[in-house]
Amino acid sequence: MKRLKKAKHVIYLLVALSMLIIALPRISFAGGMDWVNIFGIVWVLFSMLIIGAHLHFILGVDEEKKRALEAIRRAKLRQWEMKLLDKQEQSKSV
């Protein structure tokens, strides 16, 4: 299942890269800041955002982040358990 998801993102990444490679030479950035040039700049930035998002997923940054957050959650849970045990021991000794 994971391979299918990664393959899907690889295909989308290749499509976005090919669209950028095909369109970039046709977009003219010379000639001032008119609506056509602004559209070209926004289109390139949007395509870069899409490419970055797919690279983010393919490289597995989300999985690493999930593992790190899970480790933090487990550490906090242990701290809470220790605090509760300490409170129970203090209430028993009083």
Secondary structure, 3 states (H helix, E strand, C coil): CHHHHHHHHHHHHHHHHHHHHHHHHHCCCCCCCCHHHHHHHHHHHHHHHHHHHHHHHHCCHHHHHHHHHHHHHHHHHHHHHHHHHHHHHHHHHC
